[in-house]
Amino acid sequence: MPVFWPRTLSAGHYYNVWGTNMSKRELRVIVIGAGMAGILAGIRLRDMGLTNFVIYEKSDRIGGTWRDNTYPGLTCDVPSHHYTYSFERNPDWTRHLPPGSEIQQYFERTCAKYSLYDAIRFGREVTRATYEDGRWQLELSDGATDVADVIIAATGVLHHPRLPDIEGMWDFHGRSFHSARWDHTVPLQDKRIAVIGNGSTGVQIISALAGEVAHISHFQRTPQWIMPVPNGYYSEAERERFRRDPAALEEAMDTATYEANVESYTEVITGQDTAGAMHWTKACEDNLERNVTDPALRELLRPDHKVLCKRLIFSPDYYEAIQRPGVALVREDITRIEADGIRTADGVLHRVDVIVYATGFHADQFMRPMQVTGRGGASLESLWLDRPKAYLAISMPEFPNFFMLNGPSGPVGNFSLIDIAEHQWHYISQLLDRLRNGDCLEISPLRESLERFETERVAAAKKTVWYTGGCRSWYLDSAGIPSSWPWNYSRFVREMSEPDWPAFGLEPPAHRSNA
Ligand code: NAP
């Protein structure tokens, strides 16, 4: 049995400081971001009795991605009752897949119910965090400063809109905006609209606007596989039953089946479940064959990559929408944007009044552009020179007491990120306990722990369908390596159940008390 003793500060080496005589510390915690994960952190900190915290939010409202995205048709493709906190069920979802506006209202209600607004400082962007003398010194965009023992970065993943670099796009005379910055002052009814982008967002916008505007063109650089997932309604009677009887709601959720589906999905991604892969593939192929009648259109819509290589699109009605009168599919490459519309490689000018860029996000930014400087001047930028990385997606060597929710290399996919964040919180709360109990003053993983994790992760990532499936997507980093969790869901749940303490240079708590 290895013995873990305090490591002392030595140049360029990791250390954790043991303090056997320390009593409970009152930790000052700063949470960055009041989206889904920041709200979770605030509620859970209070549950732990850690009341000395604030949540800095750069915007003027909570909600993160659900605040920023207000486009027509916005829907989460995770079952409503699984896109909720485990401790705050919502009997009032009206649809089987939750509309974006209801999700935003749910978070606002939850914040109010848990009196979290008191802890949130709106319009305060953290621009710099520097670790000095055992604490994090923070600078905010308004010149204010703050100090914390612990930072929880809950800054989200898809929050920096990615605009394409298309020649002439600033010469366009009509109105244009990114899907996550929807301009609701622009009336659409009698307009000719172009939607560029064919991810979950572009598809939802087309489905919502088809038949509602004068004309809409969908510019698809790459076709996508589409899973025909219906989106039914919960009747008022069902909702009333869920309100009265939480057990009925839990039963309706059928969590065991949901988790089995997530497990199977992640096994398909990682190439372990070939029967599952065939099932997803057949369902998407059948959807295309059965629901697109024109053979020429069908071939234009047929992807040449494997199902699940890109994030799968769940849509009950996209194929119906794209075949409606007044809706056009454009597969020709865009060559430039002109004052009156979009010119494609075949020389055609597609005249439009409005261009919507549903072109995705800079998924590699995480808490950046915040400047983060760790122990001994270690900079986040240098640690992330080749790609964003974090040990188990949560923490980084030389950045003590800095923990992330939905950080780099965490699980992403067609499942609930709330569930993922709750598992991550369970892990982080155990790290916080060690700090609070005075077991140590600093927690960060050993350099070799991150190196070992990354080596194994990258090797596994190269076996995933994201890498082998013949497509490009936002799942890939700048070197073309999938940046997400490349193992199945149960491994994630297992890893999150308890920290591997030696990876942090710490003795497991039970061993220490026996010492
Ligand atoms: P995305 O999946 O990154 O899709 C961006 C689209 O823009 C792609 O079709 C891409 O084409 C296209 N594009 C980018 N630059 C282009 C250019 N210069 N010319 C032509 N096309 C260009 O973005 P997203 O649809 O906003 O979705 C991002 C993520 O948000 C999703 O994967 C999902 O995780 C999340 N989301 C979830 C839901 C939900 O229901 N839960 C809904 C919306 C979004 P290529 O494929 O050829 O690169």
Residues whose N, C-alpha, C, O or C-beta is under 5 A from the ligand:
A	BS01	NAP	T75 C76 D77 P164 D165 I196 G197 N198 G199 S200 T201 G202 R221 T222 R311 A358 T359 G360 F361 R472 W474
